Structure formats: structure tokens, C-alpha cells
Amino acid sequence: MKDWIPLIVAFLGAGGVGALLDLFRARKNARKIAAETELTDANAADKLTGVALKLVEPLNSQVTALRDSLESAQAEVQQLRTQVELLTKEVAAKQNEIDRLKGVA
């Protein structure tokens, strides 16, 4: 232990206190810079999110419009299928009547 005392006294006498204070200041500044960097990153992320939402908003509108168009087209297709079924049945009935009148059946 006695061997360390002269080293400590020499360190403190040779500006060691100033160096120690500089070390503490450097640590404090490093923490401050790290906190500011995190804040800057968070602000950048918020801005990017805002821009992304503005870009996606028109696409959402288009998707909604396309979905509505698709539903309308599907309803129209179903109506046309129903009409085709009715016309097919009518044609078959007319063909049966023609066959009956010709005496085929």
C-alpha cells in the first residue's frame, strides 16, 4: 500500500485532478451526445413515418375504389350468369316445343 501513495501524490500533483475532471466531463459530454443522437434519430423516424403515411394515403384510396369496382363487377357477373341460365332454359323449352311440333319427340 505504501508503494501506491507516492504514485497517487505524483498523479495529483502533475495535473491528475484536471485530467480526472476532464475525464468526467468527457463522459458527461458523451452521454449528452448519445441522448441528442437518440432524439435526432427519433425525430427522423417520425418524419419518415409522416412521409410514408402521406405516400400510402392515396394508395389506400385507390385500393378502396378498386375494391368497390370489383364488388360491383362481381355483382354484375352474377346477374349476367342468372340471365344466361334463364335464357338457356328458355332456349331449351323452345327447342322442346319445336321438336314436339315437328313430331320428333
C-alpha positions as CSV (number, residue, x, y, z in Angstrom):
1,M,0.0,0.0,0.0
2,K,2.9,2.3,0.8
3,D,4.1,2.0,-2.8
4,W,0.9,3.5,-4.2
5,I,0.9,6.6,-2.1
6,P,3.8,8.3,-3.9
7,L,2.2,7.4,-7.3
8,I,-1.1,8.9,-6.2
9,V,0.6,12.1,-4.9
10,A,2.6,12.3,-8.1
11,F,-0.5,11.9,-10.2
12,L,-2.5,14.5,-8.3
13,G,0.5,16.9,-8.3
14,A,1.1,16.5,-12.0
15,G,-2.4,17.7,-13.1
16,G,-4.1,14.4,-12.3
17,V,-7.1,16.3,-10.8
18,G,-7.5,18.2,-14.0
19,A,-7.2,15.1,-16.1
20,L,-9.7,13.4,-13.8
21,L,-12.1,16.3,-14.2
22,D,-11.6,16.2,-18.0
23,L,-12.4,12.5,-17.9
24,F,-15.7,13.1,-16.1
25,R,-16.6,16.0,-18.4
26,A,-15.8,13.8,-21.4
27,R,-18.1,11.0,-20.1
28,K,-20.9,13.6,-19.4
29,N,-20.5,15.0,-23.0
30,A,-20.6,11.5,-24.4
31,R,-23.8,10.8,-22.6
32,K,-25.3,14.1,-23.8
33,I,-24.2,13.4,-27.4
34,A,-25.7,9.9,-27.2
35,A,-29.0,11.4,-25.9
36,E,-29.1,14.0,-28.6
37,T,-28.4,11.4,-31.2
38,E,-31.3,9.3,-30.0
39,L,-33.5,12.3,-30.1
40,T,-32.4,13.1,-33.6
41,D,-33.0,9.5,-34.7
42,A,-36.5,9.6,-33.1
43,N,-37.3,12.9,-34.9
44,A,-36.0,11.5,-38.2
45,A,-38.2,8.3,-37.7
46,D,-41.2,10.5,-37.0
47,K,-40.6,12.5,-40.2
48,L,-40.1,9.4,-42.3
49,T,-43.3,7.9,-40.8
50,G,-45.2,11.0,-41.7
51,V,-43.9,11.0,-45.3
52,A,-44.7,7.3,-45.7
53,L,-48.2,7.8,-44.5
54,K,-48.7,10.7,-46.9
55,L,-47.5,8.4,-49.7
56,V,-49.6,5.5,-48.7
57,E,-52.8,7.5,-48.2
58,P,-53.6,7.9,-52.0
59,L,-52.8,4.2,-52.5
60,N,-55.4,3.3,-49.8
61,S,-57.9,5.4,-51.6
62,Q,-57.2,3.7,-54.9
63,V,-57.4,0.3,-53.2
64,T,-60.8,1.2,-51.7
65,A,-62.0,2.4,-55.1
66,L,-60.8,-0.8,-56.8
67,R,-62.4,-2.9,-54.2
68,D,-65.7,-1.1,-54.8
69,S,-65.3,-1.6,-58.5
70,L,-64.5,-5.3,-58.0
71,E,-67.6,-5.8,-55.9
72,S,-69.8,-4.0,-58.5
73,A,-68.3,-6.1,-61.3
74,Q,-68.8,-9.3,-59.3
75,A,-72.5,-8.4,-58.8
76,E,-72.9,-7.7,-62.5
77,V,-71.3,-11.0,-63.4
78,Q,-73.7,-12.8,-61.0
79,Q,-76.7,-11.0,-62.7
80,L,-75.4,-12.0,-66.1
81,R,-75.0,-15.6,-65.1
82,T,-78.5,-15.7,-63.8
83,Q,-79.8,-14.2,-67.1
84,V,-77.7,-16.7,-69.1
85,E,-79.3,-19.6,-67.0
86,L,-82.8,-18.2,-67.7
87,L,-82.1,-17.8,-71.4
88,T,-80.6,-21.3,-71.6
89,K,-83.8,-22.7,-70.0
90,E,-86.0,-20.7,-72.4
91,V,-84.0,-21.9,-75.4
92,A,-84.3,-25.5,-74.2
93,A,-88.0,-25.0,-73.7
94,K,-88.4,-23.5,-77.2
95,Q,-86.4,-26.3,-78.7
96,N,-88.6,-28.9,-76.9
97,E,-91.6,-27.1,-78.3
98,I,-90.2,-27.1,-81.8
99,D,-89.3,-30.8,-81.5
100,R,-92.8,-31.5,-80.3
101,L,-94.4,-29.6,-83.1
102,K,-92.3,-31.4,-85.6
103,G,-93.3,-34.6,-84.1
104,V,-89.8,-35.7,-83.2
105,A,-90.4,-36.2,-79.5
